[in-house]
Amino acid sequence: MTASLEQLRRCHFAVDLGAARTRVYVKGAGLVVDQPSVAAVNTRTGALIAVGEFAEKMTGRTPDYIRVVRPVTGGTVVDIEMAQRMLRQLIGDRTRRALRRRALRRRPRLRAAACTPHDSDPLAQRAAIETLVGLGARRVELVDTLIAAAVGCGLPVERPEATMIMVCGAAATQVAVLSLGSIVRAERIPVGGEAVDAAIVQHLRHQHELMLPSQSVRPLQLALEGNGLTPEGPEVTEIHGRDVATGLARSVKVDTAAVRRAIQTPLTAVLDGIGKVLRDCPPDLVADLADRGIMMVGGSALLPGLDQMLRQATGMPVHIAEQPELCAVEGLGAMLEGRISPMVLDPLGA
């Protein structure tokens, strides 16, 4: 599925369509869009009211005739038309005109690249292609999110050495071992940051009869400030919300140790996926990983205490990329700009 570097160098822009945020990289200009993958629509007229951060702020606060939608789920476009309308507004007319001029000046075809989750089915790949074709692209190259993220965080994926990457997304977690520029073993777990947030919300509702004010605000950020889930964090955190029975505003003090126990269930699935990848890997590659460990990328990699839990469960070093949420789109940008030089494996002569 991953396009060749020669094909990617011909692309003019790259898009990382995530469940939480959409990012657009333009060749020669860098990252031009980094906004939530949210759109607000007037159901009476069908008009698009807002996209990005402003639309996300409207979640849970709109009248009946305004609907806030997310056209991307788990890295897969589920509403092509809405995704196209959202991207047009996020990119803007000026950037689109500049892209078309650049394409016409150099080549007759506007080319684009896009990230797709590992082992995505043909329908999901087709949806990503159709979304970018609607923006004017005449050719779309698809890149595996795992490889793009590994390139973006600086892992030596082209060498004959094992590197392990863990892409922590909003709706799914992808784990892979890479070597010689390819995926050796990979696993996609349908558990991400949203599942952890849902576990915390459920804990607050059942144990404290409290509902958080809005789904647009990450419950984890409200519940676990500072060191959060780490043992060095606060023992008790005060949270404001709505009482389930009375509907009135109420504050409760939550035991962070209980919250740590509440999120163990979704995170156990992630640990199982890591174990499966390691069990299926050749022993030589696993030996390399004992020293190099796991590189965590993606927005949910910043979940407080997740790296410590993985370190304790696997016994391997666990690292978080410098800007984990931008690794995939930066990797695409590095491929577009030609900053990656793969190891050339020429066939030996007789």
Salt bridges, closest charged atoms under 4 A:
GLU6 OE1 - ARG9 NH1 3.57
ASP34 OD1 - ARG21 NE 2.90
ASP34 OD1 - ARG23 NE 3.11
GLU56 OE2 - ARG70 NH2 3.60
ASP93 OD1 - ARG96 NH2 2.50
ASP119 OD2 - HIS118 NE2 3.35
GLU130 OE2 - ARG126 NH2 2.79
GLU141 OE2 - ARG111 NH1 3.97
GLU141 OE2 - ARG139 NE 2.58
ASP144 OD2 - HIS118 ND1 2.95
GLU161 OE1 - ARG292 NH2 3.16
GLU187 OE1 - LYS276 NZ 3.72
ASP197 OD1 - ARG218 NH2 3.63
ASP243 OD2 - ARG250 NE 2.59
ASP280 OD2 - LYS276 NZ 3.30
ASP307 OD2 - ARG311 NH2 3.77
